[in-house]
């Protein structure tokens, strides 16, 4: 349990740093206003989805294995 919690924290830190770098890059590159705002929204939405998937995998609600038949 502790190992999976450490992995989750490391994944969250890595995802956070990558999102921060992408948002910083979007802010420094001169772009017209509609494209700038759309790019920020897309980066934030993708980041939130990745974090939600990581949390679901940590809790165990998202099983990536084959479906179980319940015949144990």
BALUMRO-236800 format. One record per residue: x, y, z of N, C-alpha, C in turn. Coordinates in steps of 0.2 Angstrom, whole numbers, plus 5000, padded with zeros to 4 digits. Layout:
<recs>
REC	X	Y	Z	X	Y	Z	X	Y	Z .
...
</recs>
This chain:
<recs>
REC	5004	4994	5000	5000	5000	5000	5004	5006	5000 .
REC	5010	5006	5004	5014	5012	5004	5018	5013	4998 .
REC	5020	5007	4994	5023	5008	4988	5018	5011	4983 .
REC	5012	5009	4983	5007	5012	4978	5006	5019	4979 .
REC	5006	5021	4985	5005	5028	4987	5011	5032	4985 .
REC	5017	5029	4986	5023	5033	4983	5023	5034	4976 .
REC	5021	5028	4972	5020	5029	4965	5015	5034	4963 .
REC	5010	5034	4966	5004	5039	4965	5007	5046	4966 .
REC	5011	5047	4971	5013	5054	4972	5019	5056	4967 .
REC	5023	5051	4965	5028	5052	4960	5024	5054	4953 .
REC	5019	5050	4951	5015	5051	4945	5012	5058	4945 .
REC	5009	5060	4951	5006	5067	4951	5011	5072	4951 .
REC	5017	5071	4954	5022	5077	4953	5024	5077	4946 .
REC	5025	5072	4943	5028	5072	4936	5022	5075	4931 .
REC	5016	5073	4932	5011	5076	4928	5010	5083	4929 .
REC	5010	5085	4936	5010	5092	4937	5016	5096	4934 .
REC	5022	5094	4934	5027	5097	4931	5027	5098	4924 .
REC	5024	5092	4921	5023	5093	4913	5018	5098	4911 .
REC	5012	5098	4915	5007	5102	4914	5009	5110	4915 .
REC	5013	5111	4920	5016	5117	4922	5020	5120	4916 .
REC	5025	5115	4913	5029	5117	4908	5025	5119	4902 .
REC	5020	5115	4900	5016	5116	4894	5012	5123	4895 .
REC	5010	5124	4901	5006	5130	4902	5011	5136	4901 .
REC	5017	5135	4904	5022	5141	4903	5024	5142	4896 .
REC	5025	5136	4892	5026	5137	4885	5021	5140	4881 .
REC	5015	5139	4883	5009	5142	4879	5009	5149	4881 .
REC	5011	5151	4887	5011	5158	4889	5017	5162	4886 .
REC	5022	5159	4884	5028	5162	4882	5028	5163	4874 .
REC	5024	5158	4871	5024	5158	4863	5019	5163	4861 .
REC	5020	5168	4857	5015	5173	4855	5010	5170	4850 .
REC	5004	5170	4852	4999	5167	4849	4993	5172	4849 .
REC	4988	5171	4844	4982	5175	4844	4978	5173	4850 .
REC	4974	5178	4852	4970	5176	4859	4965	5170	4858 .
REC	4961	5169	4853	4957	5163	4854	4961	5156	4854 .
REC	4967	5156	4850	4971	5150	4850	4974	5149	4857 .
REC	4976	5154	4860	4980	5154	4866	4975	5151	4871 .
REC	4969	5154	4872	4964	5152	4877	4962	5144	4875 .
REC	4961	5143	4869	4959	5136	4868	4965	5131	4870 .
REC	4971	5133	4868	4977	5128	4870	4977	5127	4877 .
REC	4976	5133	4881	4976	5132	4889	4971	5128	4891 .
REC	4965	5128	4888	4959	5124	4891	4960	5117	4889 .
REC	4963	5116	4883	4964	5109	4881	4970	5106	4886 .
REC	4975	5109	4887	4980	5107	4892	4977	5105	4899 .
REC	4973	5110	4901	4970	5109	4908	4966	5103	4908 .
REC	4961	5102	4903	4957	5097	4903	4960	5090	4902 .
REC	4965	5090	4898	4969	5083	4897	4973	5082	4904 .
REC	4975	5087	4907	4979	5086	4914	4974	5083	4919 .
REC	4968	5086	4919	4963	5084	4924	4961	5077	4923 .
REC	4960	5075	4916	4958	5068	4915	4963	5063	4917 .
REC	4970	5065	4916	4975	5061	4917	4975	5060	4925 .
REC	4974	5065	4929	4974	5064	4936	4968	5060	4938 .
REC	4963	5061	4935	4957	5057	4937	4958	5050	4936 .
REC	4961	5048	4930	4963	5041	4929	4968	5038	4934 .
REC	4973	5042	4936	4978	5040	4940	4974	5038	4947 .
REC	4970	5043	4949	4967	5042	4956	4962	5036	4955 .
REC	4958	5035	4950	4954	5029	4949	4958	5023	4949 .
REC	4964	5023	4946	4968	5017	4946	4971	5015	4953 .
REC	4972	5021	4957	4975	5020	4964	4969	5017	4968 .
REC	4963	5019	4968	4958	5017	4972	4956	5010	4970 .
REC	4957	5008	4964	4955	5001	4961	4948	5001	4958 .
REC	4945	5007	4956	4939	5007	4953	4940	5006	4945 .
REC	4946	5006	4943	4946	5005	4936	4951	5000	4935 .
REC	4948	4994	4934	4952	4988	4933	4954	4987	4925 .
REC	4960	4986	4924	4963	4986	4917	4963	4979	4915 .
REC	4962	4974	4919	4962	4967	4917	4956	4964	4913 .
REC	4956	4958	4912	4950	4955	4908	4944	4955	4913 .
REC	4938	4955	4910	4932	4955	4915	4932	4948	4918 .
REC	4930	4949	4925	4929	4943	4929	4922	4940	4928 .
REC	4922	4933	4928	4915	4930	4927	4912	4928	4934 .
REC	4916	4928	4939	4913	4927	4946	4912	4920	4947 .
REC	4915	4915	4944	4915	4908	4945	4920	4905	4950 .
REC	4923	4909	4954	4928	4907	4959	4925	4902	4963 .
</recs>
